[in-house]
Amino acid sequence: MACNKGKIIKIISNLYTVQIANTTYECRPRGKFRYNKIIPVVGDNCLIDCENNYILEILPRKNYLTRPIVANVDSTIIVTSLKEPNLSLNLLDKLLVVITLKKIEPIICLTKLDLLTEEENSIVKKIFSYYEKIGIKVFLNTDLGSLKKYLEGKTVALTGQTGAGKSTLINKLMPQLNLKTAPISKSLGRGKHTTRHVELFKIDNFYLVDTPGFSALDLQDIKKNDIQKGFIEFKNYSCRFNDCMHNKEIDCMVKQAVQENKILQSRYDNYLMFLNEASDELWK
């Protein structure tokens, strides 16, 4: 029995689409997976029996996300709406924390810039110049050439606020897909879900994962002491105490940097908010 290495690009029910080069196979997992409690996910590299269309083995993962459920991701694009739905820096920072701690490169892609007033546009530029300054790549969804060039050779997950324009962005990157999109719900004030399953698409020379939209994120796998590691700029400051939580401690250089406008106030406010959530069961 010949084994071939492929990548799972789509899962619907118990049917797994595996891509090898330019050919896809509709496969089912061997019964041993259920016995060994192995659950294949989109992005998994695997060995398959091409003749009988069985997934024989899931190869070791370099990383794994639970929401969206995807494996072996190099970068994650956080599609960030600036209006309708309104910009949520809280959600953005929460996504950045999770993605960073998973050792995945975060990329911000801004949408709906054309809906902003001149004053709002000025504010947004200042905010995201800060994110770029601390080392996070920021792109506009209108600058597809630069974005596609940066993504070369990567497997990229796509996530962000519901209604931010994730499927619209994929349609721009690969028009032949013609993914379903939907307007903002007037009654709910947020986008309607249009993506029903996780799927990986090959676009030019990179893979892109489209994922169901969501506006909330669980942080249940993150330890309280690790939260600050998700705020990458904090490591640039040496506090008096090595275990400083940058909250109520004295001689905290992070708090001083906030006061001196070297750290974005909203970033620090969100950090404190995430720390407060540590008292809930969401945090372990």
C-alpha positions, 0 to 999 in steps of 0.5 A: 500500500503506497502512502502519500503525504498531503494536507487536509484543506477541507472537512465537512462532516466525516469527509476530509479533502486532502490535497497532494500537489494539484490533486485532491482526494476525498478521504475518511479517517481510519477507525484507529483515530477515534480509538486513539482520540485523534481528531484531524483538522484543517491544516494537518499534514497527513499520510493517505492511501490514495487508492482506497482514500483513507487517512492513515496518519496525522503528522506532528503539528507545529501549532494548533488553534482551537478557535478557529480550529486549524493546525500548522499556521505560519501567520494569522491575518486579523481582518479588522473593520474600522466601521460597520462594525466599529473598530474593536481594539479590545478584540484586536488585542485579545486576538493578538495575545492568543496568536502571539502566545501560539507562536504564530505571526499576527498580521493586521488587515484593515477594512472599510477605511473609506467609511471613515471621516477625515477626523476618524481617519487621522485617529486610526492612522495614529493608532496603527502606526503604533502597532507597526512601530512595535513590529506588527505588520499592518495592511489595507485590504485595498493594497492586495499586491503588497499583502500577497507578496508578503504571504508568499510560501505561508499557510495563513489563517484568517480571523477577526470580528464578524462582518469585518470582511473576511470572505470579501477579502478572500474574494478579492484575493481569489475571485473565482471562489465567489464566497458568500458574503452578507451585510451587517445586521441592523438589529444586531449591529454586527455582521451575519455569519457567512462561513459555515466551515473551515476551509483552506484555499491555495492562492498563488503560492500560499494557503489561506484558511477561511474561518467562521466569523466570531466576535468573542474569543475564549482565553481559557488556555492562557495562564495569567502570568503569560498574558503580558507575553502577548503584549510584545512591547512590554519586554522592552522595559525592565521593571524593579521586580522581575515578576512585575505584573505591571499593575499595582507594583512600584517602579514599574517601567511599563506603567511609566511608559504608558504615562509618557505615551510610549505605550498606547493607552488602549493597549495597557487598558486592555491588558488590565482588563484581561488580567481582571478576567483572570478571576473567572474560570476562563483563565487557568 
